[in-house]
Amino acid sequence: MPVLIAGPTASGKSALALSIAADRGGVIVNADALQVYDGWRVLTARPTPAEEASAPHRLYGHVPFEADYSVGDWLRAVAPLMEGPDRPIIVGGTGLYFRALTEGLAEIPPIPPAIRAEAEARDPDRLLAEVVAGDPVLAARIDTQNMARVRRAWEVLHGTGRPLSAWQDDTAPPLLPLGRCHPIVLDADRDWLNARIAARFDRMLEDGALEEARANLHRWDRAGGARKAIGAPELIAHLRGEMTLDAAREAAITASRQYAKRQRTWFRARMGGWNALALP
C-alpha cells in the first residue's frame, strides 16, 4: 500500500521516508514544490547523493531552473509511478500536491501570460475584492490572506471566463483516494520546529548554500518557480551587496518559520482524515 508523508519544513519527513524504504522497501517520490527544481539541492534540503544511493528517489531536481511547474504537472508526473512494481513513499510539504493526489484536480486550461502579469501588477485589495465579487464560493473556501491563492482565483476567473470554484466542482476522481494508502501527517511542536529550522539553515550555509546561490546568480533574473525557494532571495540579495550575510541569514530563517506556520495551519485544516504523528 502506498505511504504518504506530509509535514512542515524541517520536521524530518525525508528521514522517515528513508527509514520506511530501508525497512520495507519502496521508491521515495517527491511531493515538495521547491525540491523539483535543479540548482537548489542544498537550499531546498533535497536528499543528498548518499541518501539517493540508499533508496530509489523520483521527481527531485528534474525541472529546469527557469521553468514554472504546476500541481497538474506534478500529478501527471507521479501517475506512472503509481503503477510501477515498487511501493511509492510520497513525501513532501506541499499540501496542494497531496490534495490533488487524494481528492482529484480540476483540469483548468493554461492561463495566458498577459493575464498572469496583470494579476501580479494589480493592487492586492482590489484583486481580493474582484475575487469576492466574481467567485464568492471560492472566496469562502480559501484563506483570503494568502495572496497566491487569491491571485490564482483571479487569473482563472479572467483567463477562462469561469470561476475557479466551478472548475473545482467538476474535478475528476482522485488518482489515489485516502482509503487506498497510508497517509501520515507530521504534527510538529512550534518551538521545537523553529529551533530545527534555524539549525538547519546554519547547516545549509556550512554545506554550501551560499556557493549554490552564487552559482545561480547569473540566471536568477530568469528564474521560474525556483525563485520561490525559501532563503534564495535573501542569499541573492547578499551576493548583490544589498544586505549582510547575517541579515540574510536572519531573514531567511524568519521566512522559513513563516512558511512552516502556513504549512501547519493548512495541514491541520485540510488533513483531518490523515494519521497524525506528533513531534517531537
C-alpha positions as CSV (number, residue, x, y, z in Angstrom):
1,M,0.0,0.0,0.0
2,P,1.4,3.5,-0.9
3,V,2.6,5.6,2.0
4,L,2.1,9.4,2.1
5,I,4.2,11.6,4.4
6,A,3.3,15.2,4.8
7,G,4.7,17.7,7.2
8,P,6.2,21.2,7.6
9,T,9.7,22.1,6.5
10,A,12.5,20.7,8.7
11,S,10.2,18.3,10.5
12,G,12.1,15.1,9.5
13,K,9.9,13.9,6.6
14,S,12.7,12.7,4.4
15,A,14.4,10.8,7.3
16,L,11.1,9.0,8.0
17,A,10.7,8.1,4.3
18,L,14.2,6.7,4.2
19,S,13.6,4.6,7.3
20,I,10.4,3.1,5.8
21,A,12.2,2.4,2.5
22,A,15.1,0.7,4.4
23,D,12.7,-1.4,6.5
24,R,10.0,-2.3,4.0
25,G,11.2,-1.2,0.5
26,G,9.7,1.2,-1.9
27,V,10.5,4.2,-4.1
28,I,10.6,7.7,-2.5
29,V,8.7,10.2,-4.5
30,N,9.0,14.0,-4.0
31,A,5.9,16.0,-3.2
32,D,7.6,19.3,-2.4
33,A,7.1,22.1,-4.9
34,L,10.6,23.6,-4.2
35,Q,12.6,20.4,-4.4
36,V,11.6,19.8,-8.0
37,Y,14.0,22.4,-9.4
38,D,17.6,21.9,-10.4
39,G,20.2,24.2,-8.9
40,W,18.8,24.1,-5.4
41,R,19.9,20.8,-3.8
42,V,21.3,22.3,-0.6
43,L,18.9,25.2,-0.1
44,T,15.8,23.1,-0.6
45,A,17.1,20.3,1.6
46,R,16.9,17.7,-1.2
47,P,18.2,14.3,-0.4
48,T,22.0,14.0,-0.5
49,P,23.7,11.8,-3.1
50,A,24.3,9.3,-0.4
51,E,20.7,9.2,0.5
52,E,19.6,8.9,-3.1
53,A,22.0,6.0,-3.4
54,S,20.4,4.2,-0.5
55,A,16.9,4.0,-2.0
56,P,15.3,4.9,-5.3
57,H,14.2,8.6,-5.5
58,R,12.0,10.2,-8.1
59,L,10.9,13.7,-9.1
60,Y,13.8,15.5,-7.4
61,G,15.6,18.3,-9.3
62,H,14.1,17.3,-12.6
63,V,12.6,20.7,-13.5
64,P,14.7,23.4,-15.2
65,F,15.6,26.4,-13.0
66,E,13.9,28.8,-15.5
67,A,10.7,26.8,-15.8
68,D,7.4,27.0,-14.0
69,Y,5.8,23.8,-12.6
70,S,2.2,23.4,-11.7
71,V,0.2,21.0,-9.5
72,G,-1.1,19.4,-12.7
73,D,2.5,18.9,-14.0
74,W,3.3,17.1,-10.8
75,L,0.2,14.9,-10.8
76,R,0.9,13.8,-14.4
77,A,4.5,13.0,-13.5
78,V,3.5,11.0,-10.4
79,A,0.8,8.9,-12.2
80,P,3.1,6.4,-13.9
81,L,5.0,5.9,-10.6
82,M,1.8,4.6,-9.0
83,E,1.7,1.7,-11.5
84,G,5.3,0.6,-11.0
85,P,6.5,-2.5,-9.2
86,D,7.8,-0.6,-6.1
87,R,5.5,0.8,-3.5
88,P,5.5,4.6,-3.6
89,I,6.5,6.5,-0.5
90,I,5.3,10.0,-1.4
91,V,6.9,12.7,0.9
92,G,6.8,16.4,0.9
93,G,5.4,19.6,2.3
94,T,3.2,20.9,-0.5
95,G,-0.3,20.3,0.6
96,L,-1.8,21.1,-2.8
97,Y,0.1,18.2,-4.3
98,F,-1.4,15.8,-1.7
99,R,-4.8,17.3,-2.1
100,A,-4.7,16.8,-5.9
101,L,-3.4,13.2,-5.5
102,T,-6.1,12.1,-2.9
103,E,-9.0,14.4,-3.9
104,G,-8.5,15.0,-7.6
105,L,-7.6,18.0,-9.6
106,A,-9.6,20.3,-11.9
107,E,-8.2,20.3,-15.5
108,I,-8.0,24.1,-15.9
109,P,-6.7,25.4,-19.2
110,P,-3.3,27.3,-19.2
111,I,-3.7,30.9,-18.2
112,P,-2.3,33.4,-20.8
113,P,0.9,35.2,-19.6
114,A,-0.7,38.6,-20.1
115,I,-3.4,37.7,-17.5
116,R,-0.8,36.5,-15.1
117,A,1.2,39.7,-15.5
118,E,-1.9,41.7,-14.9
119,A,-2.7,39.8,-11.7
120,E,0.8,40.4,-10.4
121,A,0.6,44.1,-11.1
122,R,-2.9,44.5,-9.6
123,D,-3.4,46.1,-6.1
124,P,-3.9,43.2,-3.6
125,D,-7.1,44.8,-2.1
126,R,-8.6,45.3,-5.5
127,L,-7.7,41.8,-6.5
128,L,-9.4,40.3,-3.5
129,A,-12.5,42.5,-4.0
130,E,-12.8,41.3,-7.5
131,V,-12.4,37.6,-6.5
132,V,-15.1,38.0,-3.8
133,A,-17.4,39.6,-6.3
134,G,-16.7,37.2,-9.2
135,D,-16.2,33.9,-7.3
136,P,-17.9,34.2,-3.9
137,V,-18.0,30.4,-3.5
138,L,-14.2,30.2,-3.7
139,A,-13.7,33.2,-1.6
140,A,-15.5,31.4,1.2
141,R,-13.3,28.3,0.7
142,I,-9.8,29.8,0.7
143,D,-7.6,31.7,3.1
144,T,-8.0,35.2,1.7
145,Q,-4.8,36.3,3.4
146,N,-2.9,34.0,1.1
147,M,-2.4,36.3,-1.9
148,A,-1.1,33.4,-4.1
149,R,-4.4,31.7,-3.8
150,V,-6.3,34.9,-4.4
151,R,-4.2,35.7,-7.4
152,R,-4.8,32.2,-8.8
153,A,-8.6,32.6,-8.4
154,W,-8.4,36.0,-10.2
155,E,-6.3,34.5,-13.0
156,V,-8.7,31.6,-13.6
157,L,-11.8,33.8,-13.5
158,H,-10.4,36.2,-16.0
159,G,-8.3,33.8,-18.1
160,T,-11.0,31.2,-18.6
161,G,-14.2,33.2,-18.1
162,R,-15.3,30.7,-15.5
163,P,-14.9,30.8,-11.7
164,L,-12.3,28.5,-10.1
165,S,-14.9,27.1,-7.8
166,A,-16.8,25.8,-10.8
167,W,-13.7,24.1,-12.2
168,Q,-13.1,22.6,-8.8
169,D,-16.6,21.3,-8.6
170,D,-16.1,19.4,-11.9
171,T,-13.0,17.7,-10.6
172,A,-12.3,14.1,-11.9
173,P,-11.9,11.2,-9.4
174,P,-8.6,11.2,-7.5
175,L,-5.6,9.1,-8.6
176,L,-5.1,7.8,-5.0
177,P,-8.1,8.0,-2.6
178,L,-7.1,8.1,1.1
179,G,-8.7,4.7,1.6
180,R,-6.1,3.1,-0.7
181,C,-3.0,4.4,1.1
182,H,-1.5,5.0,4.5
183,P,-1.4,8.8,5.0
184,I,0.8,10.3,7.7
185,V,1.0,14.0,8.6
186,L,3.7,15.1,11.0
187,D,2.3,17.5,13.7
188,A,5.4,19.4,14.9
189,D,5.6,21.5,18.1
190,R,6.2,25.1,17.1
191,D,9.2,25.8,19.4
192,W,10.8,22.5,18.5
193,L,10.3,23.1,14.8
194,N,11.6,26.8,15.0
195,A,14.8,25.6,16.6
196,R,15.3,22.9,13.9
197,I,14.7,25.5,11.2
198,A,17.4,27.8,12.5
199,A,19.9,24.9,13.0
200,R,19.1,23.5,9.5
201,F,19.7,26.9,7.8
202,D,23.1,27.2,9.5
203,R,23.9,23.7,8.4
204,M,22.9,24.7,4.8
205,L,25.3,27.5,4.9
206,E,28.0,25.2,6.2
207,D,27.2,22.7,3.4
208,G,27.5,25.3,0.6
209,A,24.1,27.1,0.2
210,L,25.8,30.4,-0.4
211,E,28.1,28.9,-3.1
212,E,24.9,27.3,-4.6
213,A,23.3,30.7,-4.7
214,R,26.4,32.2,-6.3
215,A,26.3,29.5,-9.0
216,N,22.7,30.5,-9.8
217,L,23.3,34.3,-9.6
218,H,23.8,34.6,-13.4
219,R,20.3,33.1,-14.1
220,W,18.4,34.5,-11.1
221,D,16.6,37.1,-13.2
222,R,15.3,34.3,-15.5
223,A,14.2,32.0,-12.6
224,G,10.8,30.5,-12.8
225,G,9.3,28.7,-9.8
226,A,12.9,28.2,-8.5
227,R,12.7,31.9,-7.4
228,K,10.3,30.8,-4.6
229,A,13.0,28.6,-2.8
230,I,13.0,29.7,0.9
231,G,16.2,31.7,1.6
232,A,17.0,32.2,-2.1
233,P,16.0,35.9,-2.4
234,E,17.9,36.7,0.8
235,L,21.2,35.0,-0.3
236,I,20.9,36.5,-3.8
237,A,20.4,39.9,-2.1
238,H,23.5,39.4,-0.1
239,L,25.6,38.4,-3.1
240,R,24.4,41.6,-4.8
241,G,25.6,43.7,-1.9
242,E,22.1,44.6,-0.7
243,M,22.4,43.1,2.8
244,T,24.9,41.5,5.1
245,L,25.2,37.7,5.4
246,D,23.9,37.9,9.0
247,A,20.9,39.9,7.9
248,A,20.3,37.4,5.0
249,R,20.5,34.5,7.5
250,E,18.0,36.1,9.9
251,A,15.6,37.0,7.1
252,A,15.8,33.5,5.6
253,I,15.2,31.8,8.9
254,T,12.2,34.1,9.5
255,A,10.8,33.3,6.1
256,S,11.2,29.6,6.7
257,R,9.4,29.8,10.0
258,Q,6.5,31.8,8.4
259,Y,6.3,29.1,5.7
260,A,6.2,26.4,8.3
261,K,3.4,28.2,10.1
262,R,1.4,28.3,6.9
263,Q,2.0,24.6,6.3
264,R,1.0,23.6,9.8
265,T,-2.2,25.7,9.5
266,W,-3.0,24.1,6.2
267,F,-2.4,20.6,7.3
268,R,-4.5,20.9,10.4
269,A,-7.4,22.4,8.5
270,R,-7.3,20.1,5.5
271,M,-5.9,16.7,6.7
272,G,-8.3,15.7,9.4
273,G,-8.5,12.2,7.8
274,W,-4.8,11.6,7.9
275,N,-2.9,9.8,10.7
276,A,-1.2,12.5,12.8
277,L,2.2,11.8,14.2
278,A,3.0,14.3,17.0
279,L,6.6,15.6,17.1
280,P,8.9,15.6,19.0
